């Protein structure tokens, strides 16, 4: 549904987005995760045809965002970081205005407006001025305008900013209800939002993609597993031998126990078997191998922290 290949955006000498590539499948909710200034908003502005790229390509529903921007815009609902609202309008007037902009036939507009008002919990403020709404309600109106034309793709930039805990829960439920119905890119720097809502994550840092992972039902990063190994005696060569195995990404010695290691590796049975075989061959006296869940927060901080240390 969405394909991004070697996308790059430069502002003079500054590279905001640096040759990134990723795809989003139909019906998938993708969490686009990164710190403020990482390149998330720039990428989404390119995908929604609000900004050109310096290099690379991107397509939505088979249409190139540079060659066919009008076709792309027809298929996208977009909530930018600051919702595009007109404070002098009533909520109902604003949604009718957006319906006109989206070329929704007059005969269908009331039905479309009623649907998004109900879905975004706007019934109590339907006939109020946008200028008099709380920030949370304004955010909901922004989501409503992105949904009003039934887009195939929904791109949300920080959609829960300014919402109270109850509204955040409602917004999560709304976004999750779109699974399989629409393709969603959900940009945020709030890890709990991603864990509660998304199927997969792309992590961007300083304009570069540093990870692309599936999320399991517990909100942990897939593809990488951590295994605790406890042995009777620690062979001084064991850490280096384990690090040299194919599929092993890192090995950590635990300061609170000389006979305990944490091995980060690909989550494959053959890799696990080779790790166990290696420990046994080292005559260390294997006591236990057990998985350690890698929480999304730990995974994210390890990636960002590792990159920061290298700069």
Secondary structure, DSSP 8 states (H G I E B T S, - for coil): -EEEEEEEEEETTEEEEEEEEEEE-TT-EEEEE--TTSSHHHHHHHHTTSS--SEEEEEETTEETTT-HHHHHHTEEEE-SS----TTSBHHHHHHHHHHHTT--HHHHHHHHHHHHHHTT-GGGTTSBGGGS-HHHHHHHHHHHHHTT--SEEEEESTTTT--HHHHHHHHHHHHHTTTTSEEEEEES-HHHHHHH-SEEEEEETTEEEEEEEB-TTSBBSSEEEEEEEESS--TTHHHHHHTSTTEEEEEE-TT-TTEEEEEEES-HHHHHHHHHHHHHTT--EEEEEEE--BHHHHHHHHHHHHHHH-
